């Protein structure tokens, strides 16, 4: 579909609005600079962004205390939830910090990006230690869907963890699903089983969350919101119901935010509607291929440099499948993903 062309007057209005926004941001930055120079703001402190609201942020001080609403200086575009920042606070007459201004951003250990409406990658969260890929006994998980999430996770460089939810619905012995999980565990992926229907159903998950900043991802209906609601009993989170007719979940949203988990020491969770579900549309064929971790030892060893790993003679991946070094179902899933991108 071709893009709608703007008239000269429409372009002028867009440029005028953008200029006014830039002017307001510059004035705000100038006011902050004057306050800093006048000593209205205190010394520099470190903290972490727990929520983002346009030109303002909520920052949680590293030296503890409640979150502080901070202004964002004009030269600090692109901050996201999870960023570590340097900020300065202003106190009231009673010595309480009432507002602040962020003056610098710390280095990012990791960043999670998503394509925007124009297909450009934009950061949505930073400094994440693990991606928890949630799937469930119902709706029935398909290996290709799990593979797609794993490939997307591998492309971020953030370690993925597979979380099987609603294990109380598993048949005795686990059935085919347990065999599938063993296959992923054999590849080195951590696998955690959970249920919100038992008192101790989150024990393994809490152990995995301790000391890490995590993000939950997965398709609708797998119970992400229910898990988060159990992990954060004091927060008001909306829970999507599982439709009895379709056995699929309804979509839910929350404000992007960084939470501390009370039941796991040092555990933090970033929850955002822009993170819970993400796809592969921004990845190319090379990234998808490298996203299958068992392929990596064989890449670069094909007879032809431009091998597409289909029917070419001397394909190292096809030979690895024949030697059972790559599971044939994983390879078939890989081909389906590439076909879907095409």
Buried (B, 14 or more C-beta within 10 A) or exposed (E): EEEEEEEEEEEEEEEEEEEEEEEEBEEBBEEBBEBBEEEEBBEEBBBBBBBBEEBBBBBBBEEEEEBBBBBBBBEBEEBBBBBBBBBBBBBEEEEEBEBBBBBEBBEBBBBBBBBEEEEEEEBBBBBBBBBBBBBBBBBEBEBBBBBBBBBBBBBBEBBBBBBBBBBEEBEEEBEEBBEBBEEBEEEEBBBBBBBBEEEEBBBBBBEBBEEBBBBBBBBBBBBBBBBBBBBBEEEEBEBBEBEEEEEBBBEBEBEBBBBEBEBBEEBBBBBBEBBBBBEBEBBEEEBBBBBBBBBEEBBEEBEEEEBEBEEBEEBBBBBBBEEEBBBEEBBBBBEEBBEEBE
